[in-house]
């Protein structure tokens, strides 16, 4: 099984977490044509948007990280990432939706200033401050949803944790992480390369540019 990814893509990290939680073997590959604008080759055939992640499982080719997660959950149901209770499942999906849309957008915008210098001087300072404020709002929202539980799904690492961990991890890398000891902090230490196994593993990685944005 092949996963087209970029190591800095939060969406690809979410998929890798899910696969490793379930113990599914796969090969991760950065597409040779990624970022070139080319519309030929195996990657473009698998996803005409030429975005990552893309999962190829035999004759099945999927893009969009949430669609991929749903496929993984149904294809390999054990251990489950979604709880059985319908309300709890909706809770997990709603957490993912906010992370995928609002949180990722804030991280992306901050990265545009950091890596590509889309703004400089006073404007850059203002945008960074806005990003910091929005990040805190999102982290406070996640903290409220987590409550006193170890994970968003309760006792087990699950769907919402896989979605939130890469976003919080990126914030920490940008210097916008939650305060030490606050509830979302363990998610920022969760290594997307390894299953949880009940441990928090240091997983902050230095990078040189923005991620391969897809969803």
GULO-888530 format. One record per residue (C-alpha): residue number from 1; residue in three letters; chain; x, y, z. Coordinates in steps of 0.02 Angstrom, whole numbers. Layout:
REM residues N
R   k   r c   east  north     up
R NUM ALA A      X      Y      Z
...
END
This chain:
REM residues 215
R   k   r c   east  north     up
R   1 UNK A      0      0      0
R   2 UNK A     65    171    -50
R   3 UNK A     36    338     34
R   4 UNK A     84    491    -64
R   5 UNK A    129    620     66
R   6 UNK A    239    765    114
R   7 UNK A    323    753    285
R   8 UNK A    263    928    331
R   9 UNK A     81    899    282
R  10 UNK A    -30    896    436
R  11 UNK A   -162    804    335
R  12 UNK A    -39    668    284
R  13 UNK A     21    655    464
R  14 UNK A   -159    623    517
R  15 UNK A   -172    478    395
R  16 UNK A     -4    406    448
R  17 UNK A    -59    411    630
R  18 UNK A   -218    316    587
R  19 UNK A   -126    182    487
R  20 UNK A      3    156    623
R  21 UNK A   -127    151    761
R  22 UNK A   -207      6    668
R  23 UNK A    -41    -79    630
R  24 UNK A    -64    -68    441
R  25 UNK A     95    -79    340
R  26 UNK A    118     53    206
R  27 UNK A    252    141    105
R  28 UNK A    259    330    116
R  29 UNK A    324    424    -35
R  30 UNK A    341    607    -81
R  31 UNK A    280    618   -262
R  32 UNK A    420    656   -384
R  33 UNK A    312    785   -471
R  34 UNK A    245    865   -312
R  35 UNK A    246   1055   -320
R  36 UNK A    301   1059   -502
R  37 UNK A    130   1098   -576
R  38 UNK A    140    947   -689
R  39 UNK A    -22    857   -725
R  40 UNK A     54    696   -791
R  41 UNK A    117    542   -701
R  42 UNK A     51    422   -570
R  43 UNK A     23    554   -436
R  44 UNK A    -83    668   -545
R  45 UNK A   -180    517   -607
R  46 UNK A   -218    469   -427
R  47 UNK A   -268    646   -379
R  48 UNK A   -301    776   -515
R  49 UNK A   -282    911   -382
R  50 UNK A   -101    853   -357
R  51 UNK A   -120    872   -169
R  52 UNK A    -68    756    -29
R  53 UNK A   -116    641     50
R  54 UNK A   -164    507    -76
R  55 UNK A   -187    325    -24
R  56 UNK A   -171    185   -151
R  57 UNK A   -228     14    -91
R  58 UNK A   -221   -106   -236
R  59 UNK A   -349    -44   -361
R  60 UNK A   -420     84   -239
R  61 UNK A   -354    262   -254
R  62 UNK A   -414    394   -130
R  63 UNK A   -380    576    -90
R  64 UNK A   -448    695     43
R  65 UNK A   -386    649    216
R  66 UNK A   -558    627    295
R  67 UNK A   -614    511    155
R  68 UNK A   -452    413    179
R  69 UNK A   -481    403    367
R  70 UNK A   -657    337    340
R  71 UNK A   -589    206    220
R  72 UNK A   -455    153    345
R  73 UNK A   -582    141    486
R  74 UNK A   -698     31    383
R  75 UNK A   -562    -72    298
R  76 UNK A   -471   -109    462
R  77 UNK A   -600    -90    600
R  78 UNK A   -488   -148    743
R  79 UNK A   -434    -59    845
R  80 UNK A   -571     69    813
R  81 UNK A   -531    254    804
R  82 UNK A   -714    305    816
R  83 UNK A   -818    263    970
R  84 UNK A   -980    164    953
R  85 UNK A  -1095    297   1023
R  86 UNK A  -1169    407    883
R  87 UNK A  -1151    568    984
R  88 UNK A   -970    528   1026
R  89 UNK A   -935    491    843
R  90 UNK A  -1010    658    793
R  91 UNK A   -904    742    928
R  92 UNK A   -746    666    853
R  93 UNK A   -793    716    675
R  94 UNK A   -834    894    729
R  95 UNK A   -665    909    816
R  96 UNK A   -581    850    656
R  97 UNK A   -680    973    550
R  98 UNK A   -623   1123    654
R  99 UNK A   -443   1062    653
R 100 UNK A   -445   1031    465
R 101 UNK A   -522   1199    421
R 102 UNK A   -495   1335    551
R 103 UNK A   -339   1271    640
R 104 UNK A   -247   1220    482
R 105 UNK A   -286   1389    403
R 106 UNK A   -207   1483    548
R 107 UNK A    -52   1372    543
R 108 UNK A    -40   1391    354
R 109 UNK A    -52   1581    362
R 110 UNK A     81   1591    496
R 111 UNK A    193   1482    390
R 112 UNK A    170   1594    238
R 113 UNK A    241   1739    338
R 114 UNK A    378   1635    420
R 115 UNK A    441   1544    265
R 116 UNK A    393   1652    117
R 117 UNK A    394   1825    197
R 118 UNK A    223   1866    124
R 119 UNK A    222   2015    242
R 120 UNK A    361   2112    329
R 121 UNK A    379   2247    459
R 122 UNK A    226   2309    555
R 123 UNK A    105   2210    446
R 124 UNK A    197   2048    482
R 125 UNK A    198   2088    669
R 126 UNK A     10   2119    664
R 127 UNK A    -26   1958    569
R 128 UNK A     84   1856    686
R 129 UNK A     -8   1928    835
R 130 UNK A   -176   1887    755
R 131 UNK A   -117   1709    721
R 132 UNK A    -61   1691    902
R 133 UNK A   -230   1751    966
R 134 UNK A   -326   1637    849
R 135 UNK A   -215   1490    895
R 136 UNK A   -250   1518   1080
R 137 UNK A   -437   1524   1046
R 138 UNK A   -428   1358    954
R 139 UNK A   -319   1278   1088
R 140 UNK A   -439   1339   1224
R 141 UNK A   -582   1261   1127
R 142 UNK A   -488   1097   1114
R 143 UNK A   -447   1104   1300
R 144 UNK A   -631   1124   1341
R 145 UNK A   -677    974   1233
R 146 UNK A   -540    868   1311
R 147 UNK A   -593    907   1488
R 148 UNK A   -512    790   1614
R 149 UNK A   -494    645   1493
R 150 UNK A   -327    581   1430
R 151 UNK A   -388    584   1250
R 152 UNK A   -533    662   1157
R 153 UNK A   -612    491   1144
R 154 UNK A   -593    457   1330
R 155 UNK A   -473    318   1380
R 156 UNK A   -415    276   1204
R 157 UNK A   -323    377   1073
R 158 UNK A   -442    400    929
R 159 UNK A   -505    494    777
R 160 UNK A   -508    669    852
R 161 UNK A   -335    647    928
R 162 UNK A   -263    596    760
R 163 UNK A   -336    755    685
R 164 UNK A   -283    873    825
R 165 UNK A   -107    809    858
R 166 UNK A    -25    870    695
R 167 UNK A   -105   1043    714
R 168 UNK A    -51   1068    894
R 169 UNK A    120    997    852
R 170 UNK A    141   1129    715
R 171 UNK A     92   1267    837
R 172 UNK A    226   1210    957
R 173 UNK A    353   1215    816
R 174 UNK A    299   1394    780
R 175 UNK A    317   1443    962
R 176 UNK A    128   1453    984
R 177 UNK A    102   1292   1081
R 178 UNK A     -7   1273   1236
R 179 UNK A     68   1309   1405
R 180 UNK A    172   1169   1480
R 181 UNK A     59   1052   1576
R 182 UNK A   -103   1108   1495
R 183 UNK A   -219    970   1429
R 184 UNK A   -180    982   1241
R 185 UNK A      7    975   1273
R 186 UNK A     23    784   1261
R 187 UNK A    -46    793   1084
R 188 UNK A     97    908   1037
R 189 UNK A    220    775   1093
R 190 UNK A    136    632   1001
R 191 UNK A    252    569    864
R 192 UNK A    154    544    701
R 193 UNK A    278    410    651
R 194 UNK A    233    289    791
R 195 UNK A     79    215    876
R 196 UNK A     34    287   1045
R 197 UNK A     50    130   1150
R 198 UNK A      4    236   1301
R 199 UNK A    159    346   1284
R 200 UNK A    194    523   1232
R 201 UNK A    346    522   1118
R 202 UNK A    440    680   1071
R 203 UNK A    395    715    891
R 204 UNK A    430    899    856
R 205 UNK A    523    913    692
R 206 UNK A    614   1062    618
R 207 UNK A    565   1108    442
R 208 UNK A    620   1225    303
R 209 UNK A    460   1266    216
R 210 UNK A    270   1250    214
R 211 UNK A    183   1084    206
R 212 UNK A    108   1002     54
R 213 UNK A    -64   1072     80
R 214 UNK A   -210    960     39
R 215 UNK A   -345    897    151
END
